[in-house]
Amino acid sequence: DAGVTQSPTHLIKTRGQQVTLRCSPKSGHDTVSWYQQALGQGPQFIFQYYEEEERQRGNFPDRFSGHQFPNYSSELNVNALLLGDSALYLCASQTDRIGAQYFGPGTRLLVL
Amino acid sequence: GIQVEQSPPDLILQEGANSTLRCNFSDSVNNLQWFHQNPWGQLINLFYIPSGTKQNGRLSATTVATERYSLLYISSSQTTDSGVYFCAVEGRDDKIIFGKGTRLHILP
């Protein structure tokens, strides 16, 4: 039973570029949430997808957008990258928006 | 929004010692989770515990929702317990808030 997977593992971009991160949820899970974790901080909730719709959103600008596909996998897109977007981006999945969340290994994004 | 405070921020213990980590939250919550983040950044779900007490091996957790706190107990610490422990709550607005974590160092 595969857990939550994320790709790529590492990414280097320059300011102003756009990036797409991908997440496949744990088998049987239909809800995907995305988090940003800056160095030394706790994860910050970006948004949650359920039934291919954004159900909840944290305090992130519109530069952060996402998508969920019919197979429950999800993408996080960040436009017009800023130096401050450098962080570990984590994806978590769960069942029907309740229950324990299971996290992927994350994508480390560095913006130069 | 809801505030989540974890204490202590840092804890250094000798192998074999016991510890208690605390999570206070400022409002009613739908649920509460405890996570362990290892040095490589992987977050592991330890407990999903909106209320009551659960145990898993050397770890146990108690959430008293009416008093807005949760405790994580680690007994007979091992070096592999080192890392950062996070408490995360889902508020009534369905948004998930993490605390700043407790950084635990277990010395051999």
Backbone of each chain as ProteinMPNN parsed JSONL, in Angstrom:
{"seq_chain_A": "DAGVTQSPTHLIKTRGQQVTLRCSPKSGHDTVSWYQQALGQGPQFIFQYYEEEERQRGNFPDRFSGHQFPNYSSELNVNALLLGDSALYLCASQTDRIGAQYFGPGTRLLVL", "coords_chain_A": {"N_chain_A": [[0.857, -1.19, 0.0], [0.897, 1.953, -1.145], [2.106, 4.94, 0.251], [1.585, 8.477, 0.705], [2.732, 10.232, -2.057], [5.076, 12.553, -3.487], [6.159, 14.84, -5.992], [8.43, 17.044, -7.728], [11.287, 15.966, -5.685], [13.14, 17.879, -5.023], [13.649, 21.291, -6.062], [14.773, 23.986, -7.983], [14.258, 27.344, -8.64], [13.981, 30.561, -10.275], [13.316, 33.97, -9.307], [10.085, 35.192, -10.2], [9.464, 33.13, -11.89], [7.316, 30.259, -12.599], [5.902, 27.466, -10.869], [5.064, 23.995, -10.608], [3.874, 21.609, -8.42], [3.442, 18.186, -7.479], [1.162, 15.692, -6.194], [0.294, 12.525, -5.001], [-2.293, 10.887, -3.415], [-2.597, 8.758, -0.483], [-3.628, 5.382, -0.915], [-7.102, 4.954, -1.19], [-7.755, 7.341, -0.036], [-9.414, 10.524, -0.388], [-9.166, 13.202, -0.062], [-7.11, 15.999, -0.238], [-4.604, 18.002, 1.155], [-2.573, 20.954, 1.159], [0.513, 22.275, 2.364], [2.776, 24.809, 3.462], [6.031, 24.912, 4.642], [8.235, 26.824, 6.232], [11.726, 27.207, 7.049], [12.431, 26.03, 10.25], [9.907, 26.544, 11.196], [6.397, 25.777, 11.89], [4.201, 23.809, 9.783], [2.241, 25.654, 7.396], [-1.092, 26.031, 6.536], [-2.23, 25.81, 3.254], [-4.283, 25.19, 1.264], [-7.192, 23.037, 0.825], [-8.339, 20.223, -0.998], [-11.224, 18.59, -2.157], [-13.33, 16.311, -3.697], [-12.615, 17.391, -6.128], [-12.724, 20.092, -5.773], [-11.745, 23.233, -4.331], [-11.928, 23.399, -0.958], [-11.278, 24.59, 1.452], [-9.259, 27.382, 2.431], [-6.148, 28.747, 3.371], [-4.306, 31.635, 4.581], [-3.091, 32.626, 2.043], [-1.816, 34.196, -0.931], [-3.408, 34.786, -4.185], [-1.593, 33.893, -5.983], [-0.987, 31.365, -5.393], [-2.32, 28.422, -6.4], [-4.423, 25.587, -7.126], [-5.251, 22.184, -8.015], [-7.399, 19.367, -8.284], [-7.547, 16.095, -9.445], [-9.676, 13.63, -11.136], [-8.745, 11.15, -10.184], [-8.014, 11.705, -7.659], [-5.462, 12.691, -7.226], [-3.293, 15.578, -6.935], [-2.328, 18.952, -7.769], [-0.137, 21.661, -7.005], [0.203, 24.961, -7.808], [2.384, 27.672, -8.193], [2.656, 30.979, -8.988], [4.667, 33.678, -10.358], [7.048, 33.626, -8.686], [8.506, 34.385, -5.514], [11.357, 35.287, -3.465], [10.721, 34.625, -0.864], [9.096, 32.453, -1.121], [10.532, 30.213, -0.926], [10.749, 27.109, 0.537], [9.674, 24.124, 2.3], [7.325, 22.157, 0.77], [4.458, 20.536, 1.595], [2.299, 17.78, 1.216], [-0.751, 16.371, 2.23], [-2.94, 13.635, 2.876], [-6.286, 12.376, 3.42], [-9.349, 10.746, 4.474], [-12.439, 11.594, 3.193], [-12.4, 14.204, 4.262], [-12.127, 14.015, 6.965], [-10.628, 12.521, 9.891], [-7.366, 10.998, 10.433], [-4.483, 12.652, 9.106], [-2.166, 11.933, 6.531], [1.129, 12.441, 5.635], [3.128, 13.334, 2.79], [6.6, 13.077, 1.637], [7.416, 15.591, 0.933], [8.31, 18.525, -1.047], [11.18, 20.268, -1.67], [11.601, 23.567, -2.269], [13.574, 25.971, -3.749], [14.035, 29.321, -4.255], [15.757, 31.492, -6.244]], "CA_chain_A": [[0.0, 0.0, 0.0], [1.749, 3.122, -1.254], [1.701, 6.096, 1.027], [1.48, 9.71, -0.06], [3.951, 10.512, -2.815], [5.179, 13.902, -4.014], [7.243, 15.055, -6.949], [9.741, 16.435, -7.515], [11.761, 16.035, -4.306], [13.816, 19.16, -4.908], [13.425, 22.146, -7.218], [15.375, 25.321, -7.895], [13.669, 28.266, -9.595], [14.368, 31.959, -10.088], [12.198, 34.891, -9.062], [9.227, 35.481, -11.329], [9.056, 31.908, -12.594], [6.146, 29.533, -12.128], [6.257, 26.1, -10.5], [3.971, 23.052, -10.35], [4.235, 20.478, -7.563], [2.442, 17.129, -7.639], [0.915, 14.854, -5.027], [-0.625, 11.392, -5.118], [-2.699, 10.544, -2.045], [-2.589, 7.362, -0.013], [-4.718, 4.604, -1.485], [-8.346, 5.024, -0.435], [-7.982, 8.716, 0.426], [-9.995, 11.366, -1.416], [-8.989, 14.6, 0.328], [-5.702, 16.393, -0.266], [-4.303, 19.336, 1.681], [-1.218, 21.418, 0.896], [1.093, 23.101, 3.405], [4.099, 25.395, 3.263], [6.798, 24.927, 5.886], [9.501, 27.553, 6.195], [12.745, 26.627, 7.926], [12.268, 26.298, 11.67], [8.511, 26.884, 11.514], [5.41, 24.739, 11.679], [3.521, 23.894, 8.475], [1.15, 26.614, 7.234], [-2.127, 25.482, 5.665], [-2.462, 26.588, 2.03], [-5.665, 24.88, 0.901], [-7.614, 21.635, 0.833], [-9.181, 19.821, -2.128], [-12.118, 17.449, -1.946], [-14.251, 16.199, -4.836], [-12.077, 18.237, -7.204], [-12.978, 21.5, -5.491], [-11.06, 23.822, -3.19], [-12.936, 23.464, 0.101], [-10.833, 25.548, 2.455], [-8.035, 28.052, 2.03], [-5.469, 29.533, 4.386], [-3.985, 33.023, 4.228], [-2.103, 32.671, 0.96], [-2.307, 35.007, -2.063], [-3.932, 34.074, -5.35], [-0.489, 33.286, -6.751], [-1.024, 29.939, -5.047], [-3.54, 27.8, -6.887], [-4.293, 24.142, -7.147], [-6.205, 21.396, -8.799], [-7.487, 17.953, -7.933], [-7.975, 15.308, -10.597], [-10.651, 12.586, -10.778], [-8.117, 10.044, -9.443], [-7.724, 12.316, -6.352], [-4.154, 13.341, -7.174], [-3.44, 17.029, -6.866], [-1.207, 19.822, -8.115], [-0.036, 22.992, -6.421], [0.874, 25.881, -8.715], [2.749, 28.97, -7.628], [3.068, 31.904, -10.039], [5.432, 34.868, -9.984], [7.763, 33.216, -7.479], [9.274, 35.334, -4.707], [12.379, 34.626, -2.644], [10.062, 34.134, 0.341], [8.374, 31.205, -1.379], [11.453, 29.103, -0.652], [10.197, 26.369, 1.674], [9.287, 22.731, 2.09], [5.899, 22.075, 0.475], [3.981, 19.237, 2.047], [0.97, 17.342, 0.828], [-1.311, 15.402, 3.163], [-4.216, 13.088, 2.416], [-7.167, 11.783, 4.415], [-10.584, 10.227, 3.898], [-13.711, 12.309, 3.368], [-12.158, 15.442, 4.999], [-12.019, 13.771, 8.4], [-9.693, 11.47, 10.231], [-5.942, 11.297, 10.485], [-3.813, 13.058, 7.879], [-0.899, 11.274, 6.247], [1.926, 13.382, 4.864], [4.175, 12.915, 1.889], [7.953, 13.478, 2.04], [7.605, 17.008, 0.666], [9.139, 19.055, -2.13], [11.969, 21.424, -1.216], [11.678, 24.576, -3.322], [14.5, 27.078, -3.512], [13.856, 30.396, -5.232], [16.965, 32.335, -6.26]], "C_chain_A": [[0.887, 1.232, 0.0], [1.201, 4.228, -0.383], [1.55, 7.292, 0.116], [2.814, 9.955, -0.776], [3.893, 11.921, -3.382], [6.334, 13.966, -5.001], [7.249, 16.502, -7.408], [10.154, 16.523, -6.044], [12.433, 17.372, -4.029], [13.616, 19.957, -6.194], [14.096, 23.493, -6.971], [14.791, 26.175, -9.013], [14.228, 29.661, -9.343], [13.114, 32.815, -9.899], [11.412, 35.155, -10.339], [8.768, 34.251, -12.094], [7.811, 31.304, -11.953], [6.571, 28.094, -11.826], [4.986, 25.278, -10.28], [4.504, 21.871, -9.555], [3.088, 19.468, -7.616], [2.368, 16.236, -6.412], [-0.048, 13.738, -5.396], [-1.004, 10.934, -3.722], [-2.528, 9.069, -1.741], [-3.805, 6.663, -0.603], [-5.953, 4.661, -0.582], [-8.682, 6.413, 0.083], [-8.487, 9.581, -0.722], [-9.799, 12.859, -1.157], [-7.501, 14.904, 0.399], [-5.559, 17.813, 0.256], [-2.849, 19.67, 1.395], [-0.777, 22.371, 2.006], [2.437, 23.647, 2.934], [4.812, 25.42, 4.605], [8.12, 25.642, 5.665], [10.45, 26.955, 7.229], [12.506, 27.022, 9.373], [10.865, 26.63, 12.11], [7.614, 25.648, 11.388], [4.783, 24.877, 10.302], [2.385, 24.912, 8.515], [0.187, 26.066, 6.186], [-2.351, 26.388, 4.464], [-3.91, 26.419, 1.579], [-5.897, 23.378, 0.922], [-8.514, 21.372, -0.36], [-9.955, 18.566, -1.792], [-13.124, 17.463, -3.08], [-13.916, 17.228, -5.915], [-12.36, 19.723, -7.004], [-12.128, 21.966, -4.308], [-12.091, 24.076, -2.105], [-12.581, 24.474, 1.186], [-9.513, 26.151, 2.0], [-7.467, 28.828, 3.205], [-5.149, 30.917, 3.853], [-2.844, 33.097, 3.225], [-2.682, 33.445, -0.219], [-2.758, 34.134, -3.226], [-2.846, 33.497, -6.239], [-0.418, 31.773, -6.511], [-2.37, 29.389, -5.514], [-3.33, 26.304, -6.973], [-5.342, 23.484, -8.006], [-6.226, 19.988, -8.225], [-8.1, 17.211, -9.113], [-8.956, 14.222, -10.162], [-10.044, 11.411, -10.011], [-7.613, 10.506, -8.069], [-6.316, 12.902, -6.238], [-4.338, 14.847, -7.3], [-2.161, 17.725, -7.317], [-1.303, 21.122, -7.346], [0.755, 23.835, -7.408], [1.176, 27.184, -7.983], [3.283, 29.83, -8.774], [3.916, 33.033, -9.46], [6.203, 34.632, -8.69], [8.556, 34.353, -6.848], [10.314, 34.566, -3.907], [11.747, 33.981, -1.414], [9.239, 32.875, 0.14], [9.265, 29.986, -1.176], [11.008, 28.404, 0.624], [10.081, 24.9, 1.311], [7.765, 22.722, 1.873], [5.431, 20.642, 0.722], [2.558, 19.005, 1.58], [0.51, 16.307, 1.852], [-2.634, 14.891, 2.606], [-4.978, 12.476, 3.586], [-8.438, 11.336, 3.706], [-11.746, 11.14, 4.227], [-13.579, 13.514, 4.308], [-12.121, 15.247, 6.51], [-10.958, 12.714, 8.646], [-8.255, 11.923, 10.141], [-5.414, 11.698, 9.115], [-2.479, 12.331, 7.756], [-0.131, 12.146, 5.274], [2.887, 12.686, 3.916], [5.524, 13.427, 2.354], [8.26, 14.938, 1.748], [8.442, 17.296, -0.566], [9.856, 20.284, -1.586], [12.168, 22.369, -2.39], [12.632, 25.675, -2.889], [14.314, 28.091, -4.628], [15.051, 31.336, -5.128], [16.698, 33.666, -6.95]], "O_chain_A": [[1.548, 1.535, 0.993], [-0.01, 4.428, -0.289], [1.403, 7.146, -1.098], [3.882, 9.891, -0.165], [2.822, 12.428, -3.716], [7.335, 13.261, -4.873], [6.194, 17.132, -7.476], [9.426, 17.106, -5.24], [12.309, 17.928, -2.938], [13.438, 19.388, -7.271], [13.994, 24.062, -5.884], [14.82, 25.791, -10.182], [14.87, 29.909, -8.322], [12.009, 32.427, -10.28], [11.985, 35.32, -11.416], [7.804, 34.311, -12.856], [7.325, 31.767, -10.921], [7.49, 27.57, -12.453], [3.967, 25.799, -9.827], [5.463, 21.215, -9.962], [1.924, 19.835, -7.776], [3.348, 16.043, -5.692], [-1.08, 13.976, -6.024], [-0.124, 10.623, -2.918], [-2.34, 8.247, -2.638], [-4.867, 7.262, -0.771], [-5.865, 4.446, 0.627], [-9.782, 6.637, 0.589], [-8.07, 9.42, -1.868], [-10.227, 13.687, -1.961], [-6.731, 14.166, 1.012], [-6.296, 18.713, -0.148], [-1.992, 18.787, 1.386], [-1.568, 23.161, 2.521], [3.133, 23.034, 2.124], [4.258, 25.897, 5.595], [9.014, 25.126, 4.994], [10.021, 26.28, 8.166], [12.393, 28.206, 9.69], [10.643, 26.964, 13.274], [8.022, 24.617, 10.853], [4.828, 25.955, 9.711], [1.666, 25.029, 9.507], [0.596, 25.685, 5.09], [-2.626, 27.578, 4.616], [-4.668, 27.387, 1.519], [-4.971, 22.573, 1.02], [-9.359, 22.201, -0.698], [-9.423, 17.612, -1.224], [-13.704, 18.503, -3.391], [-14.795, 17.84, -6.521], [-12.253, 20.516, -7.94], [-11.83, 21.189, -3.401], [-13.017, 24.866, -2.291], [-13.453, 25.125, 1.761], [-8.744, 25.517, 1.277], [-8.201, 29.484, 3.943], [-5.653, 31.325, 2.807], [-1.757, 33.581, 3.542], [-3.881, 33.372, -0.488], [-2.528, 32.925, -3.253], [-3.127, 32.708, -7.141], [0.132, 31.019, -7.314], [-3.425, 29.843, -5.071], [-2.203, 25.814, -6.903], [-6.188, 24.129, -8.625], [-5.212, 19.48, -7.746], [-9.075, 17.674, -9.704], [-9.066, 13.92, -8.974], [-10.753, 10.738, -9.263], [-6.876, 9.783, -7.398], [-6.009, 13.552, -5.239], [-5.393, 15.328, -7.713], [-1.067, 17.163, -7.254], [-2.393, 21.623, -7.07], [1.86, 23.46, -7.8], [0.34, 27.72, -7.256], [4.243, 29.455, -9.446], [3.894, 33.307, -8.26], [6.025, 35.361, -7.714], [9.183, 35.161, -7.532], [10.186, 33.361, -3.691], [12.183, 32.918, -0.972], [8.739, 32.291, 1.102], [8.793, 28.851, -1.247], [10.902, 29.035, 1.676], [10.35, 24.49, 0.182], [7.014, 23.228, 2.708], [5.94, 19.686, 0.138], [1.73, 19.916, 1.556], [1.296, 15.465, 2.288], [-3.361, 15.629, 1.941], [-4.394, 12.107, 4.605], [-8.589, 11.52, 2.498], [-12.011, 11.428, 5.394], [-14.505, 13.824, 5.058], [-12.088, 16.226, 7.256], [-10.455, 12.092, 7.71], [-7.962, 13.075, 9.818], [-5.837, 11.16, 8.092], [-1.762, 12.138, 8.739], [-0.649, 12.544, 4.231], [3.39, 11.599, 4.198], [5.601, 14.138, 3.357], [9.246, 15.476, 2.25], [9.177, 16.441, -1.061], [9.222, 21.223, -1.103], [12.817, 22.025, -3.378], [12.507, 26.234, -1.8], [14.423, 27.754, -5.807], [15.324, 31.902, -4.069], [17.598, 34.499, -7.055]]}, "seq_chain_B": "GIQVEQSPPDLILQEGANSTLRCNFSDSVNNLQWFHQNPWGQLINLFYIPSGTKQNGRLSATTVATERYSLLYISSSQTTDSGVYFCAVEGRDDKIIFGKGTRLHILP", "coords_chain_B": {"N_chain_B": [[-8.244, 34.138, 14.218], [-7.919, 30.709, 15.35], [-5.626, 30.066, 18.003], [-2.65, 28.248, 18.592], [-0.629, 26.905, 20.976], [2.438, 25.523, 21.888], [4.292, 23.746, 24.335], [7.198, 22.5, 26.147], [9.258, 24.76, 24.143], [11.737, 23.698, 23.49], [13.468, 20.702, 24.382], [15.68, 18.758, 26.169], [16.787, 15.566, 26.812], [17.96, 12.671, 28.608], [18.576, 9.447, 27.281], [16.029, 7.062, 27.923], [14.592, 8.552, 29.694], [11.421, 10.063, 30.699], [8.852, 12.101, 29.168], [6.677, 14.984, 28.881], [4.678, 16.648, 26.63], [2.993, 19.636, 25.783], [-0.02, 21.024, 24.444], [-1.849, 23.824, 23.899], [-4.952, 25.284, 22.995], [-6.967, 27.91, 21.588], [-9.691, 27.946, 21.12], [-12.775, 26.154, 20.484], [-12.425, 23.016, 18.835], [-12.564, 20.95, 15.872], [-11.036, 18.678, 15.506], [-7.929, 17.149, 16.627], [-4.497, 16.609, 16.116], [-1.415, 14.865, 16.629], [1.918, 15.066, 15.552], [5.104, 13.752, 14.498], [8.062, 15.078, 13.353], [10.727, 13.998, 11.554], [14.381, 14.253, 11.305], [14.758, 14.434, 8.557], [12.614, 15.686, 7.575], [10.194, 14.376, 7.23], [6.834, 14.06, 8.122], [5.155, 12.317, 10.576], [2.155, 10.829, 11.441], [1.085, 10.632, 14.704], [-1.055, 10.536, 16.569], [-4.567, 10.786, 16.199], [-6.695, 12.662, 17.812], [-9.287, 13.965, 18.938], [-10.56, 14.02, 21.376], [-10.32, 12.526, 24.664], [-8.25, 9.647, 25.541], [-5.448, 7.995, 24.148], [-3.249, 5.26, 23.39], [-0.119, 4.162, 22.135], [2.151, 1.955, 22.093], [5.112, 3.165, 23.472], [4.188, 5.688, 23.509], [1.634, 7.991, 24.418], [-1.449, 9.857, 24.422], [-3.495, 12.543, 25.527], [-6.453, 14.35, 25.248], [-8.193, 17.072, 26.45], [-10.903, 18.4, 25.632], [-12.778, 20.224, 26.575], [-11.308, 21.83, 28.239], [-9.465, 22.759, 26.555], [-6.846, 21.71, 25.858], [-4.109, 19.5, 25.084], [-2.083, 16.657, 25.752], [0.997, 15.047, 25.165], [2.599, 12.109, 25.88], [5.756, 10.686, 26.297], [7.399, 7.805, 26.963], [10.271, 6.18, 28.405], [12.394, 7.21, 26.671], [13.981, 7.081, 23.446], [16.833, 7.458, 21.264], [15.926, 7.676, 18.71], [13.569, 8.992, 19.004], [14.053, 11.634, 18.809], [13.579, 14.874, 17.333], [11.055, 17.033, 15.917], [8.017, 17.749, 17.483], [4.73, 18.222, 16.601], [1.622, 19.774, 17.224], [-1.573, 19.842, 15.793], [-4.529, 21.504, 14.993], [-7.933, 21.414, 13.914], [-9.982, 24.001, 13.309], [-13.313, 25.352, 13.992], [-13.893, 26.566, 11.635], [-12.955, 24.857, 9.799], [-10.328, 25.125, 9.057], [-6.897, 24.227, 9.255], [-4.573, 24.42, 11.781], [-1.24, 24.537, 12.746], [0.849, 24.185, 15.64], [3.916, 25.76, 16.837], [5.67, 23.82, 17.48], [7.559, 21.392, 19.437], [10.887, 20.948, 20.032], [12.682, 18.112, 20.39], [15.443, 16.615, 21.919], [17.147, 13.679, 22.308], [19.568, 12.349, 24.235], [22.244, 9.988, 23.946]], "CA_chain_B": [[-8.308, 32.694, 14.106], [-7.549, 29.939, 16.528], [-4.208, 30.087, 18.368], [-2.142, 26.981, 19.106], [0.643, 27.109, 21.662], [3.062, 24.294, 22.356], [5.364, 23.921, 25.314], [8.167, 23.582, 25.983], [9.751, 24.872, 22.766], [12.889, 22.807, 23.352], [13.599, 19.76, 25.493], [16.836, 17.864, 26.038], [16.646, 14.501, 27.798], [18.817, 11.508, 28.49], [17.876, 8.235, 26.844], [15.377, 6.362, 29.02], [13.742, 9.471, 30.461], [10.04, 10.285, 30.255], [8.574, 13.517, 28.889], [5.301, 15.397, 28.601], [4.582, 17.806, 25.756], [1.662, 20.219, 25.952], [-0.598, 21.817, 23.356], [-3.026, 24.601, 24.285], [-5.616, 25.94, 21.873], [-7.73, 29.046, 22.108], [-11.123, 27.868, 20.83], [-13.254, 24.795, 20.227], [-11.837, 22.433, 17.625], [-13.2, 19.749, 15.329], [-10.161, 17.554, 15.809], [-6.566, 17.478, 17.012], [-3.538, 15.568, 15.75], [-0.013, 15.001, 17.017], [2.843, 14.594, 14.519], [6.541, 13.78, 14.727], [8.82, 15.36, 12.14], [12.09, 13.496, 11.723], [15.382, 15.198, 10.788], [14.689, 14.527, 7.1], [11.436, 16.462, 7.232], [8.981, 13.566, 7.107], [5.857, 14.17, 9.204], [4.496, 11.052, 10.875], [0.993, 10.992, 12.306], [1.173, 9.828, 15.921], [-2.389, 10.361, 17.111], [-5.728, 11.598, 15.837], [-7.283, 12.559, 19.146], [-10.101, 15.144, 19.266], [-10.874, 13.967, 22.805], [-10.026, 11.249, 25.288], [-6.889, 9.156, 25.694], [-5.027, 6.886, 23.286], [-1.889, 4.805, 23.629], [0.511, 3.393, 21.078], [3.491, 1.603, 22.553], [5.66, 4.051, 24.505], [3.55, 6.996, 23.38], [0.209, 8.121, 24.703], [-1.922, 11.233, 24.31], [-4.776, 12.858, 26.148], [-7.022, 15.648, 24.9], [-9.33, 17.518, 27.251], [-11.435, 19.417, 24.726], [-13.502, 21.259, 27.345], [-10.317, 22.731, 28.83], [-8.672, 23.248, 25.419], [-5.446, 21.325, 25.84], [-3.774, 18.116, 24.822], [-0.773, 16.265, 26.249], [1.642, 13.895, 24.546], [3.542, 11.494, 26.799], [6.736, 9.778, 25.728], [8.071, 7.096, 28.052], [11.5, 5.447, 28.076], [12.829, 7.831, 25.416], [15.071, 6.528, 22.66], [17.438, 8.502, 20.414], [15.1, 7.802, 17.504], [12.436, 9.879, 19.3], [14.467, 13.014, 18.547], [12.897, 15.533, 16.22], [10.104, 18.069, 16.314], [6.667, 17.258, 17.689], [3.748, 19.245, 16.296], [0.198, 19.631, 17.474], [-2.337, 20.518, 14.742], [-5.959, 21.486, 15.281], [-8.863, 21.899, 12.889], [-10.957, 24.854, 13.952], [-14.698, 25.242, 13.545], [-13.945, 27.043, 10.252], [-12.359, 23.771, 9.018], [-8.937, 25.395, 8.709], [-5.988, 23.448, 10.09], [-3.514, 25.264, 12.323], [-0.171, 23.854, 13.464], [1.654, 24.924, 16.586], [5.292, 25.962, 16.42], [6.401, 22.593, 17.716], [8.526, 21.167, 20.513], [12.081, 20.273, 19.502], [13.135, 17.142, 21.385], [16.755, 15.998, 21.703], [17.404, 12.575, 23.224], [21.001, 12.089, 24.265], [22.543, 8.577, 24.236]], "C_chain_B": [[-7.823, 32.017, 15.366], [-6.04, 29.998, 16.744], [-3.825, 28.732, 18.971], [-0.765, 27.229, 19.71], [1.176, 25.781, 22.18], [4.178, 24.612, 23.341], [5.892, 22.565, 25.759], [8.611, 23.685, 24.528], [10.922, 23.935, 22.488], [12.993, 21.939, 24.594], [14.768, 18.839, 25.205], [16.771, 16.851, 27.167], [17.677, 13.404, 27.551], [17.968, 10.326, 28.031], [17.293, 7.516, 28.058], [14.453, 7.23, 29.846], [12.342, 9.535, 29.878], [9.823, 11.768, 30.011], [7.095, 13.732, 28.625], [5.337, 16.666, 27.775], [3.142, 18.307, 25.804], [1.272, 21.045, 24.742], [-1.855, 22.5, 23.891], [-3.635, 25.245, 23.053], [-6.708, 26.869, 22.388], [-9.243, 28.948, 21.885], [-11.503, 26.409, 20.606], [-12.711, 24.3, 18.887], [-12.64, 21.221, 17.177], [-12.356, 18.516, 15.626], [-8.77, 18.06, 16.149], [-5.677, 16.299, 16.64], [-2.17, 15.908, 16.328], [0.841, 14.364, 15.917], [4.27, 14.638, 15.053], [7.216, 14.054, 13.39], [10.271, 14.941, 12.355], [13.097, 14.469, 11.083], [15.367, 15.352, 9.267], [13.429, 15.243, 6.625], [10.142, 15.678, 7.109], [8.102, 13.714, 8.34], [5.13, 12.848, 9.36], [3.335, 11.319, 11.819], [1.103, 10.056, 13.497], [-0.219, 9.504, 16.456], [-3.368, 11.316, 16.434], [-6.617, 11.532, 17.065], [-8.077, 13.814, 19.494], [-10.524, 15.182, 20.731], [-10.448, 12.609, 23.343], [-8.55, 10.912, 25.312], [-6.641, 7.986, 24.756], [-3.598, 6.511, 23.631], [-1.41, 3.986, 22.448], [1.94, 3.119, 21.502], [3.942, 2.514, 23.672], [5.015, 5.448, 24.472], [2.085, 6.916, 23.784], [-0.159, 9.598, 24.618], [-3.272, 11.356, 24.971], [-5.207, 14.23, 25.692], [-8.229, 15.909, 25.783], [-9.934, 18.702, 26.5], [-12.112, 20.557, 25.489], [-12.544, 22.262, 27.972], [-9.282, 23.176, 27.796], [-7.178, 22.97, 25.554], [-5.322, 19.842, 25.526], [-2.344, 17.87, 25.311], [-0.287, 15.039, 25.488], [2.701, 13.391, 25.523], [4.473, 10.555, 26.033], [7.468, 9.114, 26.883], [9.304, 6.367, 27.517], [12.084, 5.921, 26.743], [14.002, 7.106, 24.769], [15.603, 7.629, 21.732], [16.611, 8.717, 19.15], [13.842, 8.65, 17.74], [12.794, 11.344, 19.037], [13.763, 13.574, 17.318], [11.973, 16.601, 16.76], [8.71, 17.456, 16.389], [5.687, 18.422, 17.493], [2.352, 18.801, 16.729], [-0.515, 20.404, 16.365], [-3.818, 20.388, 15.06], [-6.736, 21.948, 14.054], [-9.927, 22.7, 13.61], [-12.357, 24.648, 13.397], [-14.879, 25.748, 12.122], [-13.292, 26.046, 9.298], [-10.932, 24.051, 8.571], [-8.016, 24.725, 9.729], [-4.815, 24.326, 10.492], [-2.527, 24.388, 13.091], [0.42, 24.776, 14.522], [3.075, 25.067, 16.065], [6.183, 24.773, 16.736], [7.239, 22.59, 18.98], [9.68, 20.382, 19.918], [12.674, 19.416, 20.601], [14.476, 16.547, 20.979], [16.938, 14.908, 22.748], [18.88, 12.212, 23.113], [21.28, 10.633, 24.637], [23.259, 8.409, 25.559]], "O_chain_B": [[-7.379, 32.662, 16.316], [-5.269, 29.982, 15.785], [-4.576, 28.15, 19.754], [0.147, 27.704, 19.034], [0.459, 25.016, 22.825], [4.902, 25.598, 23.202], [5.151, 21.583, 25.76], [8.355, 22.766, 23.75], [11.073, 23.439, 21.371], [12.661, 22.361, 25.701], [14.846, 18.219, 24.144], [16.707, 17.222, 28.339], [18.188, 13.237, 26.443], [16.786, 10.229, 28.36], [17.955, 7.373, 29.086], [13.628, 6.724, 30.608], [12.097, 9.129, 28.742], [10.527, 12.603, 30.58], [6.367, 12.828, 28.215], [5.956, 17.653, 28.173], [2.197, 17.52, 25.858], [2.11, 21.68, 24.102], [-2.81, 21.832, 24.287], [-2.914, 25.703, 22.166], [-7.288, 26.659, 23.454], [-9.997, 29.773, 22.402], [-10.636, 25.537, 20.547], [-12.561, 25.068, 17.938], [-13.3, 20.557, 17.976], [-12.88, 17.451, 15.953], [-8.467, 19.242, 15.985], [-6.052, 15.141, 16.823], [-1.817, 17.076, 16.494], [0.536, 13.28, 15.42], [4.604, 15.436, 15.928], [6.973, 13.349, 12.41], [10.956, 15.468, 13.231], [12.694, 15.407, 10.395], [15.919, 16.322, 8.747], [13.203, 15.389, 5.424], [9.086, 16.274, 6.902], [8.561, 13.519, 9.466], [4.561, 12.321, 8.404], [3.5, 11.952, 12.862], [1.202, 8.84, 13.335], [-0.526, 8.351, 16.759], [-3.053, 12.469, 16.139], [-7.224, 10.499, 17.346], [-7.6, 14.646, 20.265], [-10.814, 16.252, 21.268], [-10.241, 11.663, 22.583], [-7.7, 11.783, 25.126], [-7.488, 7.11, 24.585], [-2.827, 7.344, 24.107], [-2.166, 3.227, 21.841], [2.83, 3.944, 21.298], [3.268, 2.64, 24.694], [5.292, 6.282, 25.335], [1.397, 5.927, 23.533], [0.699, 10.474, 24.726], [-4.079, 10.426, 24.982], [-4.422, 15.177, 25.739], [-9.155, 15.102, 25.863], [-9.537, 19.851, 26.699], [-12.025, 21.717, 25.088], [-12.915, 23.411, 28.211], [-8.334, 23.887, 28.128], [-6.35, 23.866, 25.389], [-6.259, 19.057, 25.672], [-1.505, 18.77, 25.282], [-1.053, 14.118, 25.204], [3.584, 14.14, 25.94], [4.027, 9.738, 25.228], [8.093, 9.796, 27.696], [9.369, 5.992, 26.346], [12.245, 5.136, 25.809], [14.89, 6.59, 25.447], [14.908, 8.606, 21.452], [16.598, 9.812, 18.589], [13.134, 8.988, 16.791], [11.912, 12.203, 19.043], [13.405, 12.844, 16.394], [12.09, 17.023, 17.91], [8.279, 16.741, 15.484], [5.804, 19.464, 18.137], [1.971, 17.636, 16.615], [-0.099, 21.513, 16.029], [-4.305, 19.297, 15.359], [-6.258, 22.762, 13.265], [-10.683, 22.162, 14.419], [-12.565, 23.876, 12.461], [-15.869, 25.427, 11.464], [-13.095, 26.351, 8.122], [-10.378, 23.287, 7.781], [-8.328, 24.667, 10.918], [-4.144, 24.908, 9.639], [-2.911, 23.608, 13.962], [0.488, 25.99, 14.333], [3.407, 24.563, 14.992], [7.334, 24.728, 16.302], [7.583, 23.641, 19.522], [9.492, 19.295, 19.371], [13.119, 19.931, 21.627], [14.642, 16.044, 19.867], [16.889, 15.184, 23.947], [19.37, 11.825, 22.052], [20.637, 10.091, 25.536], [23.581, 7.287, 25.948]]}, "name": "protein", "num_of_chains": 2, "seq": "DAGVTQSPTHLIKTRGQQVTLRCSPKSGHDTVSWYQQALGQGPQFIFQYYEEEERQRGNFPDRFSGHQFPNYSSELNVNALLLGDSALYLCASQTDRIGAQYFGPGTRLLVLGIQVEQSPPDLILQEGANSTLRCNFSDSVNNLQWFHQNPWGQLINLFYIPSGTKQNGRLSATTVATERYSLLYISSSQTTDSGVYFCAVEGRDDKIIFGKGTRLHILP"}
